[in-house]
Amino acid sequence: MLVLLLVGTTSFASPCFAGPASTLIDNRYLIQGNGAMVKDTRTGLTWMRCSVGQKWDGMDCRGVPERLTLAEAGKRVAEGDVGAGQARWRLPTGDELAGLLLCTHSPELVQKGCAETPAGKAVSEVAFPGIPDRPYWSASTGDDGSPVSVLFDISGSMYGFSDPQDGLFVRLVEIER
């Protein structure tokens, strides 16, 4: 059961990009390693380009993202079974996940400089190809201990509380070295 808390009004669509590591994507992301990771130059975080269950093939994320319970997601991370090379990974916080949003086009954000972001573009489809418009697990919890999920939906972005047994998608961030 997913309870939604905050709604924006965005979506995304753009071509995939597998260019050289020195190429900046959307004035923000640098390709790392073999292209399976991107570094967010705004936050310093390095992200898996593909959702858990998909594999980077040098041009795109192939396969189907897996829906995992919160326990399954934690187990996969602990075992290092996430298919993204030798990096060490963790579940991101809700704020880190929401930080992937390019703009929500709310009046407040437009006034702060998001007016140049293409309408309907929530997450960089170039940096994160094929990102499903479904909830993703985070490492955050609500005040009552409920697990927090973040939804990147074609109609907007949302934080929500999810049942730990729900099957949600997982996108991981690298543990800082």
C-alpha positions, 0 to 999 in steps of 0.5 A: 500500500502506497500513501502519497504525500507530495505531488509535482507536475513533471514527466520525462523523455529524451534519448539515451547517451553513452558519450565520453566520461568528460561530457556533461549531461544536462549540465549536471551528470558525468559518466563514470567507469564503463558508463554504468554510473553517473556522478551528480556534479551538484551533490557529489553523489555517484549513481547507478544509471540503471535500476536494479535488475537492469544491466548497462550494455554500453548504450542503454539499460537492458532488461526489466527493473526488479520489484523488490521488498525492502528486505530483498533490496537490503539483502541484495545491497549487502550481498553486493548483488546489484550488477554495477561493477565493483563499487559499493552501493547503498539505498539512497535517502528520500531526499537524495532520490528526490534530488534527481528531479530536474524540476517540478515546475511548481510556481516556487521552483520556476521563480528559483530558476527552473523555468529553463527546464523542459516542461514534462521532464522530471528526471534526466532520461539521458543520465538514467535511461528507462527510469520507470514511473513507479515508486523507488525504495529509499533508506529514509523512514517517516516519524512513525518508522514507516519506510519512505518511497519516492515516485518519479511519475510522468505526472509528477514526483511524490514522496510516500510511505510504503508497506515493507512488503511492497515490491518497489524499484531500487536505484542505488548510490555509491558509498562515499570512499 
